[in-house]
Structures are given as C-alpha cells and as structure tokens.
Amino acid sequence: AQVEGVITTTSGLQYLILNEGTGSIHPKASDKVKVHYHGTLIDGTVFDSSVNRGEPISFGLNQVIKGWTEGLQLMVVGEKRRLFIPSNLGYGNRAAGSIAPGSVLTFDVELLGINE
C-alpha cells in the first residue's frame, strides 16, 4: 500500500519527510552525523531508540547500514524523516538483536548536526 508523500529511491529505500529542515548542506558518506532516531519493525515493535534513551547518537555515515548511509545523505540539519528500509539495505538475511532475518525496518530520524 502506498502512503501519501512517500518517495522511493532507485535502491528501494523509501522515505517520508516529517519535518522540513533549516540547513542547506547534505552530509556526505565520509561525514560524521548526530541524530535522534526511533527504530521499529513493521508491526510497531521498537527495537532501538535514542529518543527513548534521551540521548542523541553520533556516528560516521559509512559505518552504518546502507539504508542509513543513503537516507541521511538526502537530509539537511533540522530535518526529520521516516525511513522505510528494505532488508537488503538493512541487516539482510542475518538477525541483529531482536531483528529477525529479512526484516523491513522503519526509522524516524532527525538530523541534528554534521561533523560537530
């Protein structure tokens, strides 16, 4: 089912812009980003959330799953998106914690900073 406003990239990554950002610069794959995120499975089960921990996280964009590397490069600071990440851009056919092999992942991601 198509949700209104959802955009699909050539890789199969889908996203929905929840809040427009104020920045003008997009991070590159080699950049370090600071984000708040909330990760759920298709059934709504939360598997990881910096929001719930109350602490944003920083990481190199080339150190995470492909769906994040691609999705975050499309964003600007202040922007919040919902990323729908197919398993081939996520953890593929391997389990990761409570995530079953082949899972589609949904992340609400807010880009807080680039190379801070």
C-alpha positions in Angstrom: 0.0 0.0 0.0 1.3 3.4 -0.9 1.3 6.1 1.8 0.8 9.6 0.6 4.1 11.6 0.3 6.4 8.5 0.4 9.3 8.7 -2.1 11.1 5.6 -3.3 14.7 5.8 -4.4 16.3 3.6 -7.1 17.8 1.4 -4.4 14.4 0.7 -2.9 14.8 2.9 0.1 11.6 4.7 0.9 11.1 7.9 2.9 8.6 10.3 4.1 9.6 13.9 5.2 8.0 14.5 8.6 9.6 18.0 9.2 11.5 20.2 6.8 15.0 21.1 7.8 16.6 24.5 8.1 20.0 23.5 6.9 21.3 23.7 3.3 24.1 21.2 3.5 23.7 17.4 3.0 26.1 15.1 4.8 28.5 13.0 2.7 29.2 9.3 3.3 32.5 10.3 4.9 30.9 12.7 7.4 30.0 12.2 11.0 26.4 12.9 11.8 24.5 13.5 15.1 21.0 12.2 15.1 18.0 11.3 17.2 16.2 8.1 15.9 13.4 5.7 16.8 13.6 2.3 15.1 10.6 0.0 14.8 9.7 -3.2 12.9 6.7 -3.2 10.6 4.5 -4.5 13.4 5.4 -1.5 15.5 7.8 -3.3 17.9 10.5 -0.8 19.0 14.0 -2.4 18.7 16.2 0.7 19.3 15.6 4.3 20.1 17.9 7.2 21.0 14.7 9.1 21.7 13.7 6.6 24.5 17.2 6.8 25.9 17.0 10.6 25.8 20.4 10.9 24.2 21.3 11.6 20.6 24.0 9.5 18.9 26.9 10.4 16.6 28.5 8.1 14.0 30.2 8.0 10.7 27.7 7.6 7.9 29.9 4.9 6.3 29.7 2.8 9.5 26.0 2.0 9.5 23.5 0.0 7.4 23.2 1.1 3.7 19.7 2.5 4.2 21.0 4.9 6.7 24.1 5.9 4.7 21.8 6.7 1.7 18.9 8.2 3.6 20.9 10.6 5.7 22.8 12.0 2.7 19.4 13.2 1.4 18.7 15.2 4.6 19.7 18.6 5.9 20.1 19.7 9.6 16.8 20.0 11.4 15.0 17.7 9.0 13.1 14.7 10.3 12.3 11.8 8.1 10.7 8.3 8.3 12.9 5.9 6.5 11.5 2.5 5.3 14.5 0.3 4.9 14.1 -3.0 3.0 16.2 -5.9 4.4 18.8 -5.6 1.5 19.6 -2.1 2.8 19.4 -3.2 6.4 20.6 -6.4 8.1 19.8 -8.6 5.1 19.3 -12.3 5.9 21.0 -12.1 9.3 19.5 -11.5 12.6 20.5 -8.5 14.7 19.4 -8.5 18.3 15.6 -8.7 18.3 15.5 -8.1 14.5 14.6 -11.2 12.5 16.4 -12.0 9.2 14.8 -10.3 6.2 13.1 -7.6 8.3 11.9 -4.3 6.9 13.0 -1.6 9.3 11.3 1.8 9.9 13.3 4.6 11.5 12.2 8.1 12.4 15.4 10.0 12.1 16.1 13.7 12.9 19.4 15.1 11.7 20.8 17.3 14.5 24.3 18.0 13.2 27.1 17.3 10.7 30.7 17.0 11.8 30.1 18.7 15.1 
